[in-house]
């Protein structure tokens, strides 16, 4: 099981990935990195802080 995005995390995801028009592959890589960081920190959710 991996971390999910909170409300602020989803907002930042949209600003950083969807609006600039990055590819689906780039989107997946960024999201995977964010989830890995959250998992290593012991968090259940990916957050903006």
N, CA, C and O atoms as a GROMACS GRO file, in nm:
protein
  196
    1UNK      N    1   0.085  -0.118   0.000
    1UNK     CA    2   0.000   0.000   0.000
    1UNK      C    3   0.089   0.124   0.000
    1UNK      O    4   0.191   0.128   0.069
    2UNK      N    5   0.051   0.222  -0.076
    2UNK     CA    6   0.132   0.342  -0.081
    2UNK      C    7   0.049   0.464  -0.043
    2UNK      O    8  -0.074   0.460  -0.040
    3UNK      N    9   0.119   0.571  -0.015
    3UNK     CA   10   0.056   0.694   0.033
    3UNK      C   11  -0.036   0.755  -0.072
    3UNK      O   12  -0.010   0.744  -0.192
    4UNK      N   13  -0.142   0.819  -0.027
    4UNK     CA   14  -0.235   0.889  -0.115
    4UNK      C   15  -0.215   1.039  -0.101
    4UNK      O   16  -0.152   1.085  -0.007
    5UNK      N   17  -0.269   1.114  -0.194
    5UNK     CA   18  -0.256   1.260  -0.192
    5UNK      C   19  -0.362   1.323  -0.103
    5UNK      O   20  -0.478   1.282  -0.107
    6UNK      N   21  -0.324   1.422  -0.024
    6UNK     CA   22  -0.424   1.499   0.049
    6UNK      C   23  -0.470   1.613  -0.043
    6UNK      O   24  -0.425   1.624  -0.157
    7UNK      N   25  -0.558   1.697   0.007
    7UNK     CA   26  -0.616   1.804  -0.076
    7UNK      C   27  -0.509   1.898  -0.131
    7UNK      O   28  -0.511   1.930  -0.250
    8UNK      N   29  -0.417   1.943  -0.045
    8UNK     CA   30  -0.310   2.032  -0.090
    8UNK      C   31  -0.215   1.961  -0.186
    8UNK      O   32  -0.165   2.021  -0.281
    9UNK      N   33  -0.190   1.834  -0.160
    9UNK     CA   34  -0.104   1.757  -0.249
    9UNK      C   35  -0.162   1.745  -0.388
    9UNK      O   36  -0.090   1.753  -0.487
   10UNK      N   37  -0.293   1.726  -0.396
   10UNK     CA   38  -0.361   1.718  -0.525
   10UNK      C   39  -0.353   1.852  -0.598
   10UNK      O   40  -0.333   1.856  -0.720
   11UNK      N   41  -0.369   1.960  -0.525
   11UNK     CA   42  -0.360   2.094  -0.585
   11UNK      C   43  -0.221   2.119  -0.643
   11UNK      O   44  -0.206   2.168  -0.755
   12UNK      N   45  -0.120   2.084  -0.567
   12UNK     CA   46   0.016   2.102  -0.614
   12UNK      C   47   0.045   2.012  -0.734
   12UNK      O   48   0.114   2.053  -0.827
   13UNK      N   49  -0.007   1.890  -0.731
   13UNK     CA   50   0.010   1.799  -0.845
   13UNK      C   51  -0.045   1.861  -0.972
   13UNK      O   52   0.019   1.856  -1.077
   14UNK      N   53  -0.163   1.918  -0.961
   14UNK     CA   54  -0.223   1.982  -1.079
   14UNK      C   55  -0.138   2.099  -1.129
   14UNK      O   56  -0.114   2.112  -1.249
   15UNK      N   57  -0.092   2.183  -1.037
   15UNK     CA   58  -0.012   2.298  -1.077
   15UNK      C   59   0.121   2.256  -1.138
   15UNK      O   60   0.168   2.319  -1.234
   16UNK      N   61   0.182   2.154  -1.085
   16UNK     CA   62   0.316   2.116  -1.129
   16UNK      C   63   0.318   2.022  -1.248
   16UNK      O   64   0.416   2.018  -1.322
   17UNK      N   65   0.212   1.945  -1.267
   17UNK     CA   66   0.217   1.840  -1.369
   17UNK      C   67   0.112   1.857  -1.477
   17UNK      O   68   0.145   1.858  -1.596
   18UNK      N   69  -0.011   1.870  -1.441
   18UNK     CA   70  -0.119   1.871  -1.539
   18UNK      C   71  -0.122   2.000  -1.620
   18UNK      O   72  -0.127   1.995  -1.743
   19UNK      N   73  -0.117   2.114  -1.554
   19UNK     CA   74  -0.127   2.242  -1.625
   19UNK      C   75  -0.012   2.267  -1.722
   19UNK      O   76  -0.036   2.315  -1.833
   20UNK      N   77   0.115   2.235  -1.685
   20UNK     CA   78   0.223   2.256  -1.782
   20UNK      C   79   0.220   2.157  -1.899
   20UNK      O   80   0.290   2.177  -1.998
   21UNK      N   81   0.142   2.051  -1.888
   21UNK     CA   82   0.129   1.956  -1.997
   21UNK      C   83   0.239   1.852  -2.004
   21UNK      O   84   0.278   1.812  -2.114
   22UNK      N   85   0.288   1.805  -1.890
   22UNK     CA   86   0.389   1.700  -1.891
   22UNK      C   87   0.327   1.568  -1.938
   22UNK      O   88   0.206   1.549  -1.929
   23UNK      N   89   0.409   1.481  -1.987
   23UNK     CA   90   0.362   1.352  -2.037
   23UNK      C   91   0.310   1.265  -1.922
   23UNK      O   92   0.338   1.291  -1.805
   24UNK      N   93   0.235   1.163  -1.958
   24UNK     CA   94   0.184   1.069  -1.858
   24UNK      C   95   0.299   0.998  -1.786
   24UNK      O   96   0.292   0.973  -1.666
   25UNK      N   97   0.404   0.968  -1.860
   25UNK     CA   98   0.520   0.902  -1.800
   25UNK      C   99   0.586   0.992  -1.697
   25UNK      O  100   0.622   0.946  -1.589
   26UNK      N  101   0.602   1.120  -1.728
   26UNK     CA  102   0.661   1.215  -1.633
   26UNK      C  103   0.572   1.229  -1.511
   26UNK      O  104   0.622   1.234  -1.398
   27UNK      N  105   0.442   1.235  -1.532
   27UNK     CA  106   0.345   1.244  -1.422
   27UNK      C  107   0.362   1.125  -1.328
   27UNK      O  108   0.370   1.142  -1.206
   28UNK      N  109   0.369   1.005  -1.384
   28UNK     CA  110   0.382   0.885  -1.302
   28UNK      C  111   0.512   0.884  -1.223
   28UNK      O  112   0.514   0.842  -1.107
   29UNK      N  113   0.620   0.928  -1.285
   29UNK     CA  114   0.749   0.931  -1.216
   29UNK      C  115   0.749   1.029  -1.099
   29UNK      O  116   0.801   0.998  -0.992
   30UNK      N  117   0.690   1.146  -1.119
   30UNK     CA  118   0.683   1.245  -1.011
   30UNK      C  119   0.596   1.193  -0.897
   30UNK      O  120   0.633   1.206  -0.780
   31UNK      N  121   0.482   1.135  -0.930
   31UNK     CA  122   0.392   1.082  -0.828
   31UNK      C  123   0.456   0.966  -0.753
   31UNK      O  124   0.442   0.956  -0.631
   32UNK      N  125   0.527   0.881  -0.823
   32UNK     CA  126   0.597   0.768  -0.759
   32UNK      C  127   0.703   0.819  -0.662
   32UNK      O  128   0.718   0.765  -0.552
   33UNK      N  129   0.777   0.922  -0.701
   33UNK     CA  130   0.879   0.980  -0.614
   33UNK      C  131   0.815   1.040  -0.489
   33UNK      O  132   0.866   1.022  -0.378
   34UNK      N  133   0.705   1.111  -0.506
   34UNK     CA  134   0.635   1.172  -0.392
   34UNK      C  135   0.585   1.065  -0.296
   34UNK      O  136   0.594   1.080  -0.174
   35UNK      N  137   0.530   0.956  -0.350
   35UNK     CA  138   0.482   0.847  -0.265
   35UNK      C  139   0.597   0.779  -0.192
   35UNK      O  140   0.583   0.742  -0.075
   36UNK      N  141   0.709   0.763  -0.259
   36UNK     CA  142   0.825   0.701  -0.195
   36UNK      C  143   0.874   0.787  -0.079
   36UNK      O  144   0.905   0.735   0.028
   37UNK      N  145   0.882   0.916  -0.100
   37UNK     CA  146   0.925   1.007   0.007
   37UNK      C  147   0.829   0.999   0.125
   37UNK      O  148   0.873   0.992   0.240
   38UNK      N  149   0.698   0.999   0.097
   38UNK     CA  150   0.600   0.990   0.205
   38UNK      C  151   0.613   0.856   0.278
   38UNK      O  152   0.606   0.851   0.401
   39UNK      N  153   0.630   0.747   0.203
   39UNK     CA  154   0.646   0.616   0.266
   39UNK      C  155   0.769   0.610   0.355
   39UNK      O  156   0.763   0.559   0.466
   40UNK      N  157   0.881   0.664   0.307
   40UNK     CA  158   1.004   0.664   0.386
   40UNK      C  159   0.990   0.747   0.513
   40UNK      O  160   1.053   0.719   0.615
   41UNK      N  161   0.906   0.852   0.506
   41UNK     CA  162   0.882   0.937   0.622
   41UNK      C  163   0.776   0.878   0.715
   41UNK      O  164   0.748   0.934   0.821
   42UNK      N  165   0.718   0.763   0.676
   42UNK     CA  166   0.617   0.699   0.759
   42UNK      C  167   0.480   0.763   0.750
   42UNK      O  168   0.396   0.741   0.836
   43UNK      N  169   0.458   0.841   0.647
   43UNK     CA  170   0.330   0.910   0.629
   43UNK      C  171   0.233   0.822   0.552
   43UNK      O  172   0.274   0.743   0.467
   44UNK      N  173   0.104   0.835   0.581
   44UNK     CA  174   0.002   0.762   0.509
   44UNK      C  175  -0.047   0.839   0.387
   44UNK      O  176  -0.108   0.782   0.296
   45UNK      N  177  -0.018   0.970   0.386
   45UNK     CA  178  -0.063   1.055   0.277
   45UNK      C  179   0.052   1.141   0.227
   45UNK      O  180   0.142   1.177   0.303
   46UNK      N  181   0.048   1.173   0.099
   46UNK     CA  182   0.143   1.268   0.042
   46UNK      C  183   0.086   1.406   0.070
   46UNK      O  184  -0.028   1.436   0.032
   47UNK      N  185   0.163   1.491   0.137
   47UNK     CA  186   0.112   1.624   0.171
   47UNK      C  187   0.204   1.732   0.116
   47UNK      O  188   0.316   1.704   0.073
   48UNK      N  189   0.155   1.854   0.119
   48UNK     CA  190   0.230   1.967   0.066
   48UNK      C  191   0.343   2.010   0.157
   48UNK      O  192   0.432   2.084   0.115
   49UNK      N  193   0.342   1.965   0.281
   49UNK     CA  194   0.447   2.006   0.376
   49UNK      C  195   0.548   1.899   0.398
   49UNK      O  196   0.642   1.918   0.475
   0.00000   0.00000   0.00000
